[in-house]
Amino acid sequence: MLDALDKRTAPESLVNFAKAQINDVLMNVKGVEFVMVCSTDGFELGSVYRKSNYNTSKLAAVGSSILAMVSAFLNEINLTGCHSITLDAENGKAVLTSVPAPKHPMVIVTLVAKDVLLGQLLYALKEASVAIIKSDK
């Protein structure tokens, strides 16, 4: 039972560190509207935003499920280590980023405007993911 609860949460210090990392993404990449860090089983750990009209519980659950499904698909075609998924729509983009931390793996859900500089965003998300992984002790 403790293992299941451990997946849904993380130490407060790690959650606060992750929130600081996603806040850096929000502040430093033009066009970012919403960033959330959640557990791999779909529970919100924290979010930062410019627009707050999102159901964070549903985003966390669906985001982690999509990342898990795509990871399974990639395994079927012999590609390993799904790092991110970009969903491109007419009015914006959603990026799901894996944070494969050893003790407390997470998912970063990012919603952005359609004109975001995608390379800059992906770089910032990768940097945030690496920093969170290093902080998971």
FIDRENTOR-810018 format. One record per residue (C-alpha): residue in one letter; residue number from 1; x, y, z. Coordinates in pm, whole numbers, plus 50000, padded with zeros to 5 digits. Example, Ala and Ser with C-alpha at 12.3 -4.5 7.8 and 13.67 -1.06 7.14 Angstrom:
2
  resn  resi      X      Y      Z
     A     1  51230  49550  50780
     S     2  51367  49894  50714
//
This chain:
137
  resn  resi      X      Y      Z
     M     1  50000  50000  50000
     L     2  50284  50237  50078
     D     3  50429  50190  49728
     A     4  50101  50296  49565
     L     5  50078  50606  49783
     D     6  50444  50686  49716
     K     7  50373  50702  49339
     R     8  50094  50955  49390
     T     9  50302  51194  49594
     A    10  50658  51306  49630
     P    11  50846  51470  49915
     E    12  50743  51832  49964
     S    13  51097  51949  49889
     L    14  51095  51768  49551
     V    15  50749  51901  49463
     N    16  50858  52255  49548
     F    17  51173  52211  49338
     A    18  50964  52079  49047
     K    19  50726  52376  49079
     A    20  51023  52613  49061
     Q    21  51145  52436  48746
     I    22  50808  52457  48571
     N    23  50774  52820  48679
     D    24  51105  52888  48501
     V    25  50956  52736  48185
     L    26  50644  52955  48218
     M    27  50848  53272  48276
     N    28  51123  53213  48019
     V    29  50941  53076  47714
     K    30  50706  53313  47535
     G    31  50368  53157  47459
     V    32  50352  52914  47752
     E    33  50006  52935  47909
     F    34  49999  52645  48157
     V    35  50250  52398  48303
     M    36  50168  52119  48546
     V    37  50380  51848  48704
     C    38  50195  51531  48795
     S    39  50265  51178  48908
     T    40  50285  50904  48648
     D    41  49958  50761  48776
     G    42  49774  51086  48704
     F    43  49769  51300  49018
     E    44  49853  51671  49008
     L    45  50157  51767  49214
     G    46  50165  52135  49120
     S    47  50091  52382  48843
     V    48  50173  52734  48726
     Y    49  49979  52925  48464
     R    50  49886  53241  48283
     K    51  49545  53096  48192
     S    52  49371  52889  48456
     N    53  49056  52765  48287
     Y    54  49170  52401  48281
     N    55  49050  52105  48484
     T    56  49386  52006  48634
     S    57  49264  51671  48768
     K    58  49153  51560  48422
     L    59  49465  51699  48256
     A    60  49688  51507  48498
     A    61  49496  51181  48449
     V    62  49469  51204  48071
     G    63  49823  51336  48024
     S    64  49983  51052  48216
     S    65  49762  50799  48034
     I    66  49857  50934  47691
     L    67  50226  50924  47777
     A    68  50191  50563  47898
     M    69  50004  50461  47580
     V    70  50261  50622  47352
     S    71  50543  50461  47550
     A    72  50377  50120  47497
     F    73  50340  50196  47125
     L    74  50708  50293  47100
     N    75  50808  49967  47269
     E    76  50611  49778  47002
     I    77  50815  49944  46728
     N    78  51143  49899  46917
     L    79  51192  50260  47020
     T    80  51274  50313  47386
     G    81  51266  50598  47633
     C    82  50975  50822  47534
     H    83  51093  51171  47634
     S    84  50810  51387  47506
     I    85  50500  51402  47292
     T    86  50388  51714  47107
     L    87  50024  51752  47009
     D    88  49978  52025  46747
     A    89  49629  52174  46706
     E    90  49487  52471  46517
     N    91  49478  52691  46826
     G    92  49782  52574  47022
     K    93  50002  52287  47128
     A    94  50024  52046  47419
     V    95  50355  51890  47517
     L    96  50378  51592  47752
     T    97  50726  51544  47894
     S    98  50849  51241  48084
     V    99  51049  51294  48402
     P   100  51193  50944  48463
     A   101  51320  51018  48812
     P   102  51434  50702  48995
     K   103  51212  50730  49303
     H   104  50934  50967  49198
     P   105  50878  50962  48821
     M   106  50661  51246  48692
     V   107  50499  51393  48384
     I   108  50509  51759  48285
     V   109  50199  51877  48097
     T   110  50254  52202  47905
     L   111  49991  52397  47710
     V   112  50114  52670  47476
     A   113  50004  52916  47210
     K   114  50028  52805  46848
     D   115  50313  53047  46774
     V   116  50548  52924  47049
     L   117  50909  52861  46950
     L   118  50894  52483  46980
     G   119  51271  52428  46996
     Q   120  51305  52676  47281
     L   121  51014  52512  47466
     L   122  51147  52156  47423
     Y   123  51492  52264  47541
     A   124  51347  52434  47851
     L   125  51134  52128  47932
     K   126  51431  51894  47890
     E   127  51637  52113  48124
     A   128  51355  52111  48381
     S   129  51320  51733  48354
     V   130  51694  51674  48401
     A   131  51704  51909  48702
     I   132  51410  51730  48867
     I   133  51570  51390  48805
     K   134  51895  51507  48966
     S   135  51700  51640  49265
     D   136  51514  51310  49326
     K   137  51734  51157  49593
//
